[in-house]
Amino acid sequence: MILRARQTILAEGARGSVTKAIMARYHLRENVDPQTYGLGVKEVWEVPPEQHRPGFVQHSFGWPLDDQTYGGAFLYHFGENLVSFGFVVGLDYQNPYLSPFQEMQRVKTHPAFAEHFKNGRRLIYGARALSEGGFQSIPRLSFPGGMLTGDTAGFLNVPKIKGTHTAMKSGMLAAEEAASVLDAPGGRVATSDLNARLEKSWLADELYKARNFRPAFARWGTRLGAIYAGLDTLLFRGRAPWTLHHRHPDNISLQPAATSKAIPYPKPDGSLTFDLTSSVYLSGTNHEEGQPVHLKLRDEALWKAVNRDFYDCPETRYCPAGVYETIEVPEGRALQINAQNCVHCKSCDIKDPEQNIDWRPPEGGGGPNYPAGM
């Protein structure tokens, strides 16, 4: 099937598959910082009416992560006795034994969070990557015949953990730019320049003021990064005469397994903390039988030499859906891909050390089935 258009506006969300190909083909990331990502793992609970507090909002950062790992939790009371809870881990983490899913389960045991789930029940589970690079990671937004918008281009305001308003504004700017190039004299399609239009909007100003927040944590750790972020916000109001940069993409940050410490995650209790299998069930994910596997391992020998032997199979821990597991075969451990479990978070496409795993849209259109409230 071939679809032809004079202008195509891509709004795929973080780590869009078409966007990834377009960026490589047209070199849209030249002269900008690498994009960096976080993985958000989320649950929605129903709690007794007497403990529901409409409008209550709570955030945390740090614990139970170490000082060199960026991350934090959010909790909102909303709707009819519903509580939304999630935990975001920066995918530039270093320890190959870290599991974002397990870290999220541990956070719920803290007294500040545990009280909100008392006598409640889980309704929904899900996970998704989010772009955290900010202002200095925004690529060239225009390419021949199209433009990038929303989180596929990286418009998240990281300190506020908000991106809906910025995505909407980027779409409005793209629509204005498309109208201008389609109305070019003589009926010809002019070359778009969405970056120039972006620079004149409040969106660029908002992201510019927040530009040093995320790289400060990556550079100095949680404690010092938080101090710097406070000074940058309160003292300089986001106008510091310097810009901190993202020094590398997330996939090259892992330390060797031999020099890393395994993390002894506790067993789930089945009432507050849960296992991965029961969690994935609540995502409603499904992929039609007989469809091609949408997760591709480009080189099995490379996986054995790097992922298995050097990093001790980190994909079996960073995947929040149990897609990747190892099985024993006569030649040693082999990788088994349970694509049916995939919740389309894109973490494997981002975090794999050699970019040896390629996430592609499933041909059958399957995936998680999140109801309203997720």
C-alpha positions, 0 to 999 in steps of 0.5 A, spaced: 500 500 500 502 506 498 499 513 500 501 519 497 500 526 500 503 533 499 505 534 507 505 528 512 505 530 519 508 525 524 505 524 531 507 517 533 509 519 540 516 517 543 521 513 539 516 513 533 518 507 528 517 511 522 520 517 525 526 513 526 527 511 519 526 519 517 531 521 522 536 517 519 534 518 512 534 525 512 540 526 518 535 530 522 539 529 528 545 532 526 548 538 530 543 536 536 544 532 543 542 525 543 535 524 545 534 521 552 528 517 554 525 515 561 520 509 562 514 510 565 510 504 568 503 505 571 497 502 575 490 505 576 487 502 582 480 503 585 480 505 592 474 505 597 470 511 597 472 514 604 479 514 602 478 517 596 481 524 595 479 528 589 484 532 586 490 530 591 497 530 587 503 527 590 510 526 587 517 523 589 524 522 586 530 518 588 528 512 592 529 507 591 534 508 586 541 509 587 544 516 587 546 516 579 539 513 577 534 518 575 527 517 576 521 518 581 513 517 582 507 520 581 500 519 584 493 522 583 486 521 585 481 522 580 474 520 577 470 515 581 474 513 587 480 512 582 488 512 583 493 513 578 500 511 580 506 511 576 514 510 576 519 513 571 526 511 570 531 514 566 533 509 561 540 512 561 541 508 568 547 504 569 546 497 573 544 492 568 540 488 573 535 494 574 528 493 573 523 499 572 517 494 573 520 492 580 522 499 582 515 501 581 513 495 586 518 497 591 515 504 591 508 502 593 511 499 599 513 506 602 508 509 607 507 515 603 504 511 598 502 505 601 496 508 605 493 510 598 492 503 596 489 500 602 483 496 601 484 497 594 484 493 587 488 494 581 484 495 575 489 497 569 497 496 568 501 499 562 508 502 560 511 507 555 517 510 554 517 518 554 522 523 551 526 527 556 531 530 552 528 537 552 530 543 548 537 541 546 535 534 543 529 537 538 531 535 531 530 538 525 523 538 524 522 539 517 524 534 511 522 533 504 514 532 504 513 532 512 514 535 519 515 532 526 510 534 532 509 532 539 513 527 543 516 523 537 520 530 536 521 530 544 516 536 546 516 534 553 517 539 559 521 534 563 520 538 570 513 538 570 512 531 567 507 534 562 507 534 554 500 534 552 499 542 552 506 542 548 504 536 543 498 540 542 501 547 540 507 543 536 501 540 532 498 547 531 504 550 529 505 544 524 498 545 521 500 553 520 506 551 517 503 546 512 498 551 510 503 556 508 507 551 504 501 548 500 499 555 499 506 557 495 505 561 489 504 557 482 501 551 486 508 548 488 510 546 495 515 550 498 520 547 503 517 547 510 521 550 516 517 548 522 524 550 527 523 557 525 516 557 526 517 554 533 522 559 535 517 564 535 512 561 539 511 560 547 513 553 546 520 554 545 521 559 550 518 554 555 522 548 553 528 553 553 527 555 561 527 547 562 533 545 558 538 544 564 533 540 568 534 533 566 542 533 564 543 536 571 541 529 574 545 525 569 551 529 570 551 530 578 546 525 580 540 525 584 542 529 590 546 535 587 542 535 580 536 537 585 540 542 588 542 545 581 535 544 578 532 548 584 538 554 583 537 554 576 529 555 577 529 560 582 535 564 581 536 564 574 529 562 572 531 558 566 535 563 563 542 561 566 548 563 561 550 556 559 546 550 557 548 543 559 548 537 554 546 530 554 553 527 552 551 520 550 544 516 548 541 511 553 544 505 550 551 506 551 550 507 559 550 500 562 556 498 566 558 490 565 555 485 569 561 483 572 562 490 575 555 491 577 551 489 583 545 484 583 539 487 586 535 482 590 528 484 589 523 482 594 517 477 592 510 480 591 505 479 596 499 479 591 495 485 595 500 491 594 506 488 590 505 484 584 508 479 579 509 481 571 505 476 569 498 478 572 500 485 571 501 484 563 494 481 563 491 487 566 494 491 560 489 487 555 495 487 550 493 482 544 496 481 538 493 477 532 495 469 531 499 468 525 502 475 524 509 476 523 513 478 529 514 485 530 520 485 534 526 483 530 533 481 533 538 483 527 544 479 529 543 473 534 551 472 535 551 479 537 546 478 542 550 472 545 557 476 545 554 483 548 547 482 551 548 475 554 556 474 556 557 482 557 551 485 560 547 478 563 541 479 559 539 486 561 532 486 556 529 480 561 529 486 566 528 492 563 522 490 559 516 491 563 512 486 559 516 479 560 517 479 552 524 477 553 526 471 557 532 466 556 531 459 555 537 453 556 539 450 550 545 445 549 549 451 546 547 455 553 542 461 554 538 463 548 533 469 547 526 467 547 521 473 544 514 473 547 512 478 542 504 477 544 506 480 551 508 487 548 505 493 551 509 497 546 513 501 551 519 501 546 524 501 551 527 495 548 528 499 541 531 504 546 536 501 551 539 495 547 546 496 548 548 495 540 541 497 538 540 490 535 533 489 537 528 493 532 521 494 534 516 495 528 509 496 528 505 489 528 502 488 522 495 486 525 494 492 529 495 489 536 497 492 542 495 494 549 488 495 550 488 501 555 481 503 557 479 510 559 483 513 565 490 510 563 
